[in-house]
Amino acid sequence: MFAIGIIPAVVVLVLRRKVPESARWLANQGNASKAKEIEKLVVGKSDDLGSSKQKVSFLTLFSKRYIKNTVYFGTAWFFYDVAFYGIGIFTPTILALLGLTHSLSILGSAVFSSIAIIGSVMCILTVDRWGRKPVTVLGFSGMFISLLILAFIAARTPKDAFAVGITGVLIASMYILFELTQSWGMGSTDFVYGQELFPTSIRATGQGWGTSISRIGAILGLTTFPTIVTLYGLGYGLLFFAIAGLIGMMLTIFLAPETKNKSLEELTEK
């Protein structure tokens, strides 16, 4: 079973050999002629990218010019992963605690997770029309609302929630809402924002920063949730995830810039 994971890795290793180097990165490294060649190959024409090799470091992310974007990108992704990985890993356990059998809990987890595919498609269709910020706010809002309702259900009807009236339908609906919006929002825009919040000279570093901080959030969610459930019950455990979604939403509202319809050069010059 573990060997199956080798297949996509090998495919990527083979295909990436055909991917040309970034034209802007080449220009930033002082190789303007190669940059123009790559740009013509990819888009059929070449802009005047120029040659501007810059000396930067990890600390450039925390300079006055980029500190706001750095803080937003890291913290928003952090709180997204707290909820996303927590729910993703513990969904079978949560469904079992709410009254489903072991086999149905596994099946339900697989079905709910597949909804994320629809959310990713919706992001593709809307992120350039609505903007990065509204789509990300939508994602965090859906996560917060769905998890808050699930927390309330777990607190009021523990262990047998699926057997109480239409509660089972409500639980399924909230899980669908969560998976749809998490992948519609930050689950997809984290890979858009990372490319647009930072200039070429520190873009990979900025993406790496966000990824690293997000993994700390994932670890926090995975280790804290079982402790909260043991001490205070499932309702409080789900409330913990809901609060993470709320914080992510507020961070996006107050800190996230809108990068829609702006070239990378425009964003860099700001």
C-alpha atoms as an extended CHARMM CRD file, in Angstrom:
* protein
*
       270  EXT
         1         1  MET       CA              0.0000000000        0.0000000000        0.0000000000  PROA      1               0.0000000000
         2         2  PHE       CA              2.7900000000        2.4310000000        0.8810000000  PROA      2               0.0000000000
         3         3  ALA       CA              4.5020000000        1.6680000000       -2.4300000000  PROA      3               0.0000000000
         4         4  ILE       CA              1.5690000000        3.2330000000       -4.3040000000  PROA      4               0.0000000000
         5         5  GLY       CA              2.8190000000        6.6260000000       -3.1570000000  PROA      5               0.0000000000
         6         6  ILE       CA              5.9780000000        6.1210000000       -5.1970000000  PROA      6               0.0000000000
         7         7  ILE       CA              4.0380000000        6.2890000000       -8.4800000000  PROA      7               0.0000000000
         8         8  PRO       CA              3.0470000000        9.9940000000       -8.4580000000  PROA      8               0.0000000000
         9         9  ALA       CA              6.4960000000       10.9130000000       -7.1180000000  PROA      9               0.0000000000
        10        10  VAL       CA              8.1820000000        9.1980000000      -10.0780000000  PROA      10              0.0000000000
        11        11  VAL       CA              5.7530000000       10.8330000000      -12.5340000000  PROA      11              0.0000000000
        12        12  VAL       CA              6.5520000000       14.2810000000      -11.1130000000  PROA      12              0.0000000000
        13        13  LEU       CA             10.3000000000       13.6370000000      -11.2300000000  PROA      13              0.0000000000
        14        14  VAL       CA             10.0540000000       12.7150000000      -14.9000000000  PROA      14              0.0000000000
        15        15  LEU       CA              7.7270000000       15.5240000000      -15.9690000000  PROA      15              0.0000000000
        16        16  ARG       CA              9.5290000000       18.2950000000      -14.0790000000  PROA      16              0.0000000000
        17        17  ARG       CA             12.5870000000       17.7650000000      -16.2800000000  PROA      17              0.0000000000
        18        18  LYS       CA             10.5470000000       19.3350000000      -19.0890000000  PROA      18              0.0000000000
        19        19  VAL       CA              9.4770000000       22.3740000000      -17.0430000000  PROA      19              0.0000000000
        20        20  PRO       CA             11.4750000000       25.4910000000      -18.0080000000  PROA      20              0.0000000000
        21        21  GLU       CA             13.1020000000       27.6660000000      -15.3670000000  PROA      21              0.0000000000
        22        22  SER       CA             11.2140000000       30.7860000000      -14.2240000000  PROA      22              0.0000000000
        23        23  ALA       CA             11.9500000000       33.7000000000      -16.5570000000  PROA      23              0.0000000000
        24        24  ARG       CA             11.7300000000       36.2100000000      -13.7070000000  PROA      24              0.0000000000
        25        25  TRP       CA             14.0860000000       34.1320000000      -11.5710000000  PROA      25              0.0000000000
        26        26  LEU       CA             16.6130000000       34.0000000000      -14.4010000000  PROA      26              0.0000000000
        27        27  ALA       CA             16.3650000000       37.7690000000      -14.8530000000  PROA      27              0.0000000000
        28        28  ASN       CA             16.7620000000       38.2530000000      -11.1200000000  PROA      28              0.0000000000
        29        29  GLN       CA             19.9310000000       36.1410000000      -11.2910000000  PROA      29              0.0000000000
        30        30  GLY       CA             21.3390000000       38.4260000000      -13.9890000000  PROA      30              0.0000000000
        31        31  ASN       CA             20.6080000000       36.1480000000      -16.9720000000  PROA      31              0.0000000000
        32        32  ALA       CA             18.2950000000       38.4090000000      -18.9790000000  PROA      32              0.0000000000
        33        33  SER       CA             18.9520000000       36.7510000000      -22.3500000000  PROA      33              0.0000000000
        34        34  LYS       CA             17.9620000000       33.3040000000      -21.0690000000  PROA      34              0.0000000000
        35        35  ALA       CA             14.9380000000       34.8490000000      -19.3430000000  PROA      35              0.0000000000
        36        36  LYS       CA             13.7040000000       36.3200000000      -22.6300000000  PROA      36              0.0000000000
        37        37  GLU       CA             14.2540000000       32.9940000000      -24.3610000000  PROA      37              0.0000000000
        38        38  ILE       CA             12.1740000000       31.1290000000      -21.7660000000  PROA      38              0.0000000000
        39        39  GLU       CA              9.4190000000       33.7570000000      -21.8170000000  PROA      39              0.0000000000
        40        40  LYS       CA              9.1090000000       33.5170000000      -25.6100000000  PROA      40              0.0000000000
        41        41  LEU       CA              8.9450000000       29.7290000000      -25.3080000000  PROA      41              0.0000000000
        42        42  VAL       CA              6.1360000000       29.8640000000      -22.7360000000  PROA      42              0.0000000000
        43        43  VAL       CA              3.9460000000       32.8150000000      -23.8300000000  PROA      43              0.0000000000
        44        44  GLY       CA              5.1540000000       33.5280000000      -27.3770000000  PROA      44              0.0000000000
        45        45  LYS       CA              6.6090000000       36.9660000000      -26.6040000000  PROA      45              0.0000000000
        46        46  SER       CA              9.0750000000       38.6110000000      -24.2770000000  PROA      46              0.0000000000
        47        47  ASP       CA              8.7700000000       41.6040000000      -21.9610000000  PROA      47              0.0000000000
        48        48  ASP       CA             11.6650000000       43.7680000000      -20.9220000000  PROA      48              0.0000000000
        49        49  LEU       CA             12.4380000000       41.8770000000      -17.7350000000  PROA      49              0.0000000000
        50        50  GLY       CA             15.8610000000       43.3830000000      -17.4390000000  PROA      50              0.0000000000
        51        51  SER       CA             18.6580000000       42.0420000000      -15.2910000000  PROA      51              0.0000000000
        52        52  SER       CA             18.6350000000       42.9120000000      -11.5900000000  PROA      52              0.0000000000
        53        53  LYS       CA             20.5170000000       40.4860000000       -9.3940000000  PROA      53              0.0000000000
        54        54  GLN       CA             19.6400000000       41.2320000000       -5.7720000000  PROA      54              0.0000000000
        55        55  LYS       CA             21.1730000000       40.1380000000       -2.5030000000  PROA      55              0.0000000000
        56        56  VAL       CA             18.4730000000       39.0300000000       -0.0890000000  PROA      56              0.0000000000
        57        57  SER       CA             18.1680000000       36.7690000000        2.9370000000  PROA      57              0.0000000000
        58        58  PHE       CA             15.4950000000       35.1200000000        5.0350000000  PROA      58              0.0000000000
        59        59  LEU       CA             15.3410000000       38.2750000000        7.1640000000  PROA      59              0.0000000000
        60        60  THR       CA             14.1610000000       40.2470000000        4.1190000000  PROA      60              0.0000000000
        61        61  LEU       CA             10.7250000000       38.7340000000        4.7680000000  PROA      61              0.0000000000
        62        62  PHE       CA             10.6130000000       40.6990000000        8.0160000000  PROA      62              0.0000000000
        63        63  SER       CA             11.7060000000       44.0220000000        6.5820000000  PROA      63              0.0000000000
        64        64  LYS       CA              9.2870000000       46.9410000000        6.8210000000  PROA      64              0.0000000000
        65        65  ARG       CA              8.2630000000       46.4050000000        3.2040000000  PROA      65              0.0000000000
        66        66  TYR       CA              7.1580000000       42.7840000000        3.5590000000  PROA      66              0.0000000000
        67        67  ILE       CA              6.4530000000       42.2250000000        7.2640000000  PROA      67              0.0000000000
        68        68  LYS       CA              2.6560000000       42.5770000000        6.9350000000  PROA      68              0.0000000000
        69        69  ASN       CA              2.4580000000       40.0340000000        4.1180000000  PROA      69              0.0000000000
        70        70  THR       CA              4.8440000000       37.7090000000        5.9410000000  PROA      70              0.0000000000
        71        71  VAL       CA              2.8180000000       37.8040000000        9.1580000000  PROA      71              0.0000000000
        72        72  TYR       CA             -0.4880000000       37.3200000000        7.3500000000  PROA      72              0.0000000000
        73        73  PHE       CA              0.6710000000       34.4770000000        5.1430000000  PROA      73              0.0000000000
        74        74  GLY       CA              2.2500000000       32.5270000000        7.9830000000  PROA      74              0.0000000000
        75        75  THR       CA             -0.4800000000       33.0010000000       10.5870000000  PROA      75              0.0000000000
        76        76  ALA       CA             -3.4650000000       32.5050000000        8.2620000000  PROA      76              0.0000000000
        77        77  TRP       CA             -2.0030000000       29.2770000000        6.9070000000  PROA      77              0.0000000000
        78        78  PHE       CA             -1.1260000000       28.2390000000       10.4800000000  PROA      78              0.0000000000
        79        79  PHE       CA             -4.7310000000       28.5100000000       11.6930000000  PROA      79              0.0000000000
        80        80  TYR       CA             -6.0640000000       26.9150000000        8.5060000000  PROA      80              0.0000000000
        81        81  ASP       CA             -3.8990000000       23.8430000000        9.1080000000  PROA      81              0.0000000000
        82        82  VAL       CA             -4.9020000000       23.6530000000       12.7760000000  PROA      82              0.0000000000
        83        83  ALA       CA             -8.4930000000       23.0060000000       11.6870000000  PROA      83              0.0000000000
        84        84  PHE       CA             -7.9000000000       21.2620000000        8.3580000000  PROA      84              0.0000000000
        85        85  TYR       CA             -5.4940000000       18.5780000000        9.5410000000  PROA      85              0.0000000000
        86        86  GLY       CA             -7.3390000000       18.1230000000       12.8080000000  PROA      86              0.0000000000
        87        87  ILE       CA            -10.6520000000       17.4680000000       11.0770000000  PROA      87              0.0000000000
        88        88  GLY       CA             -9.0360000000       15.5060000000        8.2520000000  PROA      88              0.0000000000
        89        89  ILE       CA             -7.2370000000       13.0560000000       10.5340000000  PROA      89              0.0000000000
        90        90  PHE       CA             -9.9200000000       12.7160000000       13.1940000000  PROA      90              0.0000000000
        91        91  THR       CA            -13.0830000000       12.6100000000       11.0490000000  PROA      91              0.0000000000
        92        92  PRO       CA            -13.6010000000        8.8250000000       11.5170000000  PROA      92              0.0000000000
        93        93  THR       CA            -13.1400000000        9.2560000000       15.2830000000  PROA      93              0.0000000000
        94        94  ILE       CA            -15.5190000000       12.2250000000       15.3980000000  PROA      94              0.0000000000
        95        95  LEU       CA            -18.1930000000       10.4190000000       13.3940000000  PROA      95              0.0000000000
        96        96  ALA       CA            -17.8580000000        7.3700000000       15.6360000000  PROA      96              0.0000000000
        97        97  LEU       CA            -18.2270000000        9.5280000000       18.7450000000  PROA      97              0.0000000000
        98        98  LEU       CA            -21.3800000000       10.9850000000       17.2080000000  PROA      98              0.0000000000
        99        99  GLY       CA            -22.9240000000        7.5470000000       16.7760000000  PROA      99              0.0000000000
       100       100  LEU       CA            -21.7850000000        5.9480000000       13.5140000000  PROA      100             0.0000000000
       101       101  THR       CA            -20.3710000000        2.4440000000       13.3510000000  PROA      101             0.0000000000
       102       102  HSD       CA            -16.6720000000        1.9870000000       12.6200000000  PROA      102             0.0000000000
       103       103  SER       CA            -17.2110000000        1.0120000000        8.9690000000  PROA      103             0.0000000000
       104       104  LEU       CA            -19.6570000000        3.8630000000        8.3370000000  PROA      104             0.0000000000
       105       105  SER       CA            -17.2520000000        6.3120000000        9.9730000000  PROA      105             0.0000000000
       106       106  ILE       CA            -14.5020000000        5.2950000000        7.5400000000  PROA      106             0.0000000000
       107       107  LEU       CA            -16.8780000000        5.4900000000        4.5810000000  PROA      107             0.0000000000
       108       108  GLY       CA            -18.2300000000        8.8640000000        5.7030000000  PROA      108             0.0000000000
       109       109  SER       CA            -14.7230000000       10.2590000000        6.0330000000  PROA      109             0.0000000000
       110       110  ALA       CA            -13.8890000000        9.2050000000        2.4760000000  PROA      110             0.0000000000
       111       111  VAL       CA            -17.1210000000       10.6620000000        1.0670000000  PROA      111             0.0000000000
       112       112  PHE       CA            -16.7810000000       13.9720000000        2.8840000000  PROA      112             0.0000000000
       113       113  SER       CA            -13.1180000000       14.3460000000        1.8850000000  PROA      113             0.0000000000
       114       114  SER       CA            -14.0260000000       13.9000000000       -1.7840000000  PROA      114             0.0000000000
       115       115  ILE       CA            -16.1700000000       17.0530000000       -1.5830000000  PROA      115             0.0000000000
       116       116  ALA       CA            -12.9360000000       19.0200000000       -1.4010000000  PROA      116             0.0000000000
       117       117  ILE       CA            -12.4350000000       18.3410000000       -5.1180000000  PROA      117             0.0000000000
       118       118  ILE       CA            -15.5380000000       20.4100000000       -5.8700000000  PROA      118             0.0000000000
       119       119  GLY       CA            -14.2370000000       23.2150000000       -3.6620000000  PROA      119             0.0000000000
       120       120  SER       CA            -10.9440000000       23.2950000000       -5.5330000000  PROA      120             0.0000000000
       121       121  VAL       CA            -12.7770000000       23.5470000000       -8.8550000000  PROA      121             0.0000000000
       122       122  MET       CA            -14.9200000000       26.3860000000       -7.4760000000  PROA      122             0.0000000000
       123       123  CYS       CA            -11.7690000000       28.2330000000       -6.4530000000  PROA      123             0.0000000000
       124       124  ILE       CA            -10.3870000000       27.8990000000       -9.9720000000  PROA      124             0.0000000000
       125       125  LEU       CA            -13.6290000000       29.3320000000      -11.3760000000  PROA      125             0.0000000000
       126       126  THR       CA            -13.9300000000       32.2620000000       -8.9550000000  PROA      126             0.0000000000
       127       127  VAL       CA            -10.5200000000       33.3450000000       -7.6740000000  PROA      127             0.0000000000
       128       128  ASP       CA             -9.7660000000       35.5590000000      -10.6980000000  PROA      128             0.0000000000
       129       129  ARG       CA            -13.2950000000       36.9860000000      -10.8550000000  PROA      129             0.0000000000
       130       130  TRP       CA            -14.0280000000       37.5840000000       -7.1780000000  PROA      130             0.0000000000
       131       131  GLY       CA            -10.4730000000       38.1220000000       -5.9960000000  PROA      131             0.0000000000
       132       132  ARG       CA             -8.1360000000       36.2600000000       -3.6740000000  PROA      132             0.0000000000
       133       133  LYS       CA             -9.2940000000       37.9580000000       -0.4960000000  PROA      133             0.0000000000
       134       134  PRO       CA            -13.0840000000       37.3650000000       -0.8420000000  PROA      134             0.0000000000
       135       135  VAL       CA            -12.5100000000       33.7110000000       -1.7640000000  PROA      135             0.0000000000
       136       136  THR       CA            -10.2200000000       33.1980000000        1.2310000000  PROA      136             0.0000000000
       137       137  VAL       CA            -12.6740000000       34.9350000000        3.5850000000  PROA      137             0.0000000000
       138       138  LEU       CA            -15.4300000000       32.7090000000        2.2040000000  PROA      138             0.0000000000
       139       139  GLY       CA            -13.3410000000       29.6350000000        2.9460000000  PROA      139             0.0000000000
       140       140  PHE       CA            -12.5740000000       30.5630000000        6.5340000000  PROA      140             0.0000000000
       141       141  SER       CA            -16.1840000000       31.6610000000        7.1320000000  PROA      141             0.0000000000
       142       142  GLY       CA            -17.5310000000       28.3030000000        5.9850000000  PROA      142             0.0000000000
       143       143  MET       CA            -15.0220000000       26.4860000000        8.1700000000  PROA      143             0.0000000000
       144       144  PHE       CA            -15.9730000000       28.5480000000       11.2110000000  PROA      144             0.0000000000
       145       145  ILE       CA            -19.7480000000       28.2390000000       10.7650000000  PROA      145             0.0000000000
       146       146  SER       CA            -19.7290000000       24.5030000000       10.0300000000  PROA      146             0.0000000000
       147       147  LEU       CA            -17.3960000000       23.6600000000       12.9160000000  PROA      147             0.0000000000
       148       148  LEU       CA            -19.3100000000       25.8720000000       15.3370000000  PROA      148             0.0000000000
       149       149  ILE       CA            -22.5620000000       24.0740000000       14.5180000000  PROA      149             0.0000000000
       150       150  LEU       CA            -20.8660000000       20.6800000000       14.8070000000  PROA      150             0.0000000000
       151       151  ALA       CA            -19.4600000000       21.7230000000       18.1950000000  PROA      151             0.0000000000
       152       152  PHE       CA            -22.9450000000       22.6930000000       19.3800000000  PROA      152             0.0000000000
       153       153  ILE       CA            -24.3980000000       19.3650000000       18.2100000000  PROA      153             0.0000000000
       154       154  ALA       CA            -21.6190000000       17.4020000000       19.9050000000  PROA      154             0.0000000000
       155       155  ALA       CA            -22.1460000000       19.2750000000       23.1550000000  PROA      155             0.0000000000
       156       156  ARG       CA            -25.9280000000       18.8240000000       23.1670000000  PROA      156             0.0000000000
       157       157  THR       CA            -26.3190000000       15.2780000000       21.8200000000  PROA      157             0.0000000000
       158       158  PRO       CA            -23.1110000000       13.3180000000       22.4880000000  PROA      158             0.0000000000
       159       159  LYS       CA            -22.6320000000        9.6880000000       21.3590000000  PROA      159             0.0000000000
       160       160  ASP       CA            -26.0110000000        9.2500000000       19.6260000000  PROA      160             0.0000000000
       161       161  ALA       CA            -26.3530000000       12.4220000000       17.5400000000  PROA      161             0.0000000000
       162       162  PHE       CA            -27.0040000000       10.5370000000       14.2850000000  PROA      162             0.0000000000
       163       163  ALA       CA            -30.0530000000        8.8740000000       15.8740000000  PROA      163             0.0000000000
       164       164  VAL       CA            -31.7110000000       12.1270000000       16.9860000000  PROA      164             0.0000000000
       165       165  GLY       CA            -34.2570000000       13.4430000000       14.4530000000  PROA      165             0.0000000000
       166       166  ILE       CA            -32.6500000000       15.2200000000       11.5200000000  PROA      166             0.0000000000
       167       167  THR       CA            -29.4050000000       15.7690000000       13.4200000000  PROA      167             0.0000000000
       168       168  GLY       CA            -27.6170000000       13.2180000000       11.2270000000  PROA      168             0.0000000000
       169       169  VAL       CA            -28.5550000000       15.2050000000        8.1220000000  PROA      169             0.0000000000
       170       170  LEU       CA            -27.3130000000       18.3990000000        9.7630000000  PROA      170             0.0000000000
       171       171  ILE       CA            -24.0000000000       16.7740000000       10.6960000000  PROA      171             0.0000000000
       172       172  ALA       CA            -23.4930000000       15.5370000000        7.1370000000  PROA      172             0.0000000000
       173       173  SER       CA            -24.4260000000       18.9730000000        5.7650000000  PROA      173             0.0000000000
       174       174  MET       CA            -21.9130000000       20.7220000000        8.0100000000  PROA      174             0.0000000000
       175       175  TYR       CA            -19.1780000000       18.2950000000        7.0350000000  PROA      175             0.0000000000
       176       176  ILE       CA            -19.9460000000       18.9550000000        3.3750000000  PROA      176             0.0000000000
       177       177  LEU       CA            -19.8900000000       22.7100000000        4.0170000000  PROA      177             0.0000000000
       178       178  PHE       CA            -16.5490000000       22.4120000000        5.7940000000  PROA      178             0.0000000000
       179       179  GLU       CA            -14.8600000000       20.3920000000        3.0450000000  PROA      179             0.0000000000
       180       180  LEU       CA            -16.3370000000       22.5260000000        0.2730000000  PROA      180             0.0000000000
       181       181  THR       CA            -15.2670000000       25.8600000000        1.7600000000  PROA      181             0.0000000000
       182       182  GLN       CA            -11.8760000000       24.8680000000        3.1580000000  PROA      182             0.0000000000
       183       183  SER       CA            -10.7100000000       23.7740000000       -0.2870000000  PROA      183             0.0000000000
       184       184  TRP       CA            -12.4920000000       26.6860000000       -1.9880000000  PROA      184             0.0000000000
       185       185  GLY       CA            -10.6460000000       29.1310000000        0.2760000000  PROA      185             0.0000000000
       186       186  MET       CA             -7.2590000000       28.8770000000        1.9730000000  PROA      186             0.0000000000
       187       187  GLY       CA             -6.8490000000       25.2520000000        0.9240000000  PROA      187             0.0000000000
       188       188  SER       CA             -6.2720000000       26.5850000000       -2.5970000000  PROA      188             0.0000000000
       189       189  THR       CA             -5.3820000000       30.2680000000       -2.2030000000  PROA      189             0.0000000000
       190       190  ASP       CA             -2.3730000000       29.4720000000       -0.0180000000  PROA      190             0.0000000000
       191       191  PHE       CA             -0.6140000000       28.4840000000       -3.2380000000  PROA      191             0.0000000000
       192       192  VAL       CA             -1.8250000000       31.6270000000       -5.0170000000  PROA      192             0.0000000000
       193       193  TYR       CA             -1.0290000000       34.1520000000       -2.3190000000  PROA      193             0.0000000000
       194       194  GLY       CA              2.4450000000       32.7210000000       -1.8020000000  PROA      194             0.0000000000
       195       195  GLN       CA              3.3560000000       33.5510000000       -5.3950000000  PROA      195             0.0000000000
       196       196  GLU       CA              1.9050000000       37.0650000000       -5.3430000000  PROA      196             0.0000000000
       197       197  LEU       CA              2.7490000000       38.4900000000       -1.9190000000  PROA      197             0.0000000000
       198       198  PHE       CA              6.5300000000       38.3990000000       -2.4230000000  PROA      198             0.0000000000
       199       199  PRO       CA              8.8800000000       39.4770000000       -5.2400000000  PROA      199             0.0000000000
       200       200  THR       CA             10.9070000000       36.9850000000       -7.2500000000  PROA      200             0.0000000000
       201       201  SER       CA             14.0010000000       37.4310000000       -5.0870000000  PROA      201             0.0000000000
       202       202  ILE       CA             12.2540000000       36.0420000000       -1.9810000000  PROA      202             0.0000000000
       203       203  ARG       CA              9.1930000000       34.2870000000       -3.4330000000  PROA      203             0.0000000000
       204       204  ALA       CA             10.3750000000       30.7450000000       -2.7510000000  PROA      204             0.0000000000
       205       205  THR       CA             11.5430000000       31.7900000000        0.7090000000  PROA      205             0.0000000000
       206       206  GLY       CA              8.1390000000       33.3270000000        1.4220000000  PROA      206             0.0000000000
       207       207  GLN       CA              6.3440000000       30.1920000000        0.2650000000  PROA      207             0.0000000000
       208       208  GLY       CA              8.6700000000       28.1000000000        2.3960000000  PROA      208             0.0000000000
       209       209  TRP       CA              7.9810000000       30.3340000000        5.4040000000  PROA      209             0.0000000000
       210       210  GLY       CA              4.2350000000       29.8940000000        5.0530000000  PROA      210             0.0000000000
       211       211  THR       CA              4.5330000000       26.1410000000        4.5620000000  PROA      211             0.0000000000
       212       212  SER       CA              6.7830000000       25.7330000000        7.6170000000  PROA      212             0.0000000000
       213       213  ILE       CA              4.5370000000       27.7550000000        9.9230000000  PROA      213             0.0000000000
       214       214  SER       CA              1.4620000000       25.9230000000        8.6490000000  PROA      214             0.0000000000
       215       215  ARG       CA              2.9820000000       22.5780000000        9.6030000000  PROA      215             0.0000000000
       216       216  ILE       CA              3.3940000000       23.8110000000       13.1710000000  PROA      216             0.0000000000
       217       217  GLY       CA             -0.3380000000       24.5630000000       13.0930000000  PROA      217             0.0000000000
       218       218  ALA       CA             -1.0360000000       21.0620000000       11.8240000000  PROA      218             0.0000000000
       219       219  ILE       CA              0.9670000000       19.5530000000       14.6800000000  PROA      219             0.0000000000
       220       220  LEU       CA             -0.8580000000       21.7640000000       17.1860000000  PROA      220             0.0000000000
       221       221  GLY       CA             -4.2490000000       20.6540000000       15.8760000000  PROA      221             0.0000000000
       222       222  LEU       CA             -3.3280000000       16.9730000000       15.8910000000  PROA      222             0.0000000000
       223       223  THR       CA             -1.8810000000       16.9930000000       19.4070000000  PROA      223             0.0000000000
       224       224  THR       CA             -4.2960000000       19.3870000000       21.1160000000  PROA      224             0.0000000000
       225       225  PHE       CA             -7.6340000000       18.0170000000       19.9050000000  PROA      225             0.0000000000
       226       226  PRO       CA             -7.3890000000       14.5810000000       21.6240000000  PROA      226             0.0000000000
       227       227  THR       CA             -6.3950000000       16.2560000000       24.8870000000  PROA      227             0.0000000000
       228       228  ILE       CA             -9.3370000000       18.6690000000       24.7760000000  PROA      228             0.0000000000
       229       229  VAL       CA            -11.7660000000       15.8570000000       23.9380000000  PROA      229             0.0000000000
       230       230  THR       CA            -10.4530000000       13.7300000000       26.8060000000  PROA      230             0.0000000000
       231       231  LEU       CA            -10.6510000000       16.5440000000       29.3450000000  PROA      231             0.0000000000
       232       232  TYR       CA            -13.7290000000       18.4800000000       28.2360000000  PROA      232             0.0000000000
       233       233  GLY       CA            -15.5880000000       16.5060000000       25.5680000000  PROA      233             0.0000000000
       234       234  LEU       CA            -15.9960000000       16.4620000000       21.7820000000  PROA      234             0.0000000000
       235       235  GLY       CA            -17.9550000000       19.7200000000       21.7020000000  PROA      235             0.0000000000
       236       236  TYR       CA            -15.0330000000       21.7130000000       23.0740000000  PROA      236             0.0000000000
       237       237  GLY       CA            -12.6210000000       19.9210000000       20.7590000000  PROA      237             0.0000000000
       238       238  LEU       CA            -14.6440000000       21.0030000000       17.7280000000  PROA      238             0.0000000000
       239       239  LEU       CA            -14.9950000000       24.4970000000       19.1860000000  PROA      239             0.0000000000
       240       240  PHE       CA            -11.1930000000       24.6800000000       19.2660000000  PROA      240             0.0000000000
       241       241  PHE       CA            -11.1350000000       24.0710000000       15.5010000000  PROA      241             0.0000000000
       242       242  ALA       CA            -13.9630000000       26.5540000000       14.9470000000  PROA      242             0.0000000000
       243       243  ILE       CA            -11.9870000000       29.2740000000       16.7430000000  PROA      243             0.0000000000
       244       244  ALA       CA             -9.0170000000       28.5480000000       14.4780000000  PROA      244             0.0000000000
       245       245  GLY       CA            -11.2790000000       29.1610000000       11.4680000000  PROA      245             0.0000000000
       246       246  LEU       CA            -12.5740000000       32.4010000000       13.0110000000  PROA      246             0.0000000000
       247       247  ILE       CA             -9.0580000000       33.6970000000       13.6420000000  PROA      247             0.0000000000
       248       248  GLY       CA             -8.0620000000       32.8580000000       10.0640000000  PROA      248             0.0000000000
       249       249  MET       CA            -11.0970000000       34.7650000000        8.7870000000  PROA      249             0.0000000000
       250       250  MET       CA            -10.2970000000       37.8480000000       10.8890000000  PROA      250             0.0000000000
       251       251  LEU       CA             -6.6390000000       37.7980000000        9.8350000000  PROA      251             0.0000000000
       252       252  THR       CA             -7.6930000000       37.7250000000        6.1800000000  PROA      252             0.0000000000
       253       253  ILE       CA            -10.1880000000       40.5640000000        6.6070000000  PROA      253             0.0000000000
       254       254  PHE       CA             -7.7330000000       42.8750000000        8.3500000000  PROA      254             0.0000000000
       255       255  LEU       CA             -4.3120000000       41.9020000000        6.9640000000  PROA      255             0.0000000000
       256       256  ALA       CA             -4.6670000000       40.2570000000        3.5490000000  PROA      256             0.0000000000
       257       257  PRO       CA             -4.1020000000       42.4290000000        0.4680000000  PROA      257             0.0000000000
       258       258  GLU       CA             -6.0210000000       41.9600000000       -2.7670000000  PROA      258             0.0000000000
       259       259  THR       CA             -3.7380000000       40.8770000000       -5.6030000000  PROA      259             0.0000000000
       260       260  LYS       CA             -6.3380000000       40.2780000000       -8.3130000000  PROA      260             0.0000000000
       261       261  ASN       CA             -5.6050000000       41.7230000000      -11.7790000000  PROA      261             0.0000000000
       262       262  LYS       CA             -2.1240000000       42.9050000000      -10.8000000000  PROA      262             0.0000000000
       263       263  SER       CA              1.0820000000       41.8020000000      -12.4630000000  PROA      263             0.0000000000
       264       264  LEU       CA              3.9570000000       40.5090000000      -10.3810000000  PROA      264             0.0000000000
       265       265  GLU       CA              5.8700000000       43.6960000000      -11.2790000000  PROA      265             0.0000000000
       266       266  GLU       CA              3.0290000000       45.8870000000       -9.9640000000  PROA      266             0.0000000000
       267       267  LEU       CA              2.8780000000       43.9280000000       -6.7390000000  PROA      267             0.0000000000
       268       268  THR       CA              6.6330000000       44.1320000000       -6.3140000000  PROA      268             0.0000000000
       269       269  GLU       CA              6.6930000000       47.9050000000       -6.7990000000  PROA      269             0.0000000000
       270       270  LYS       CA              4.1070000000       48.5400000000       -4.0520000000  PROA      270             0.0000000000
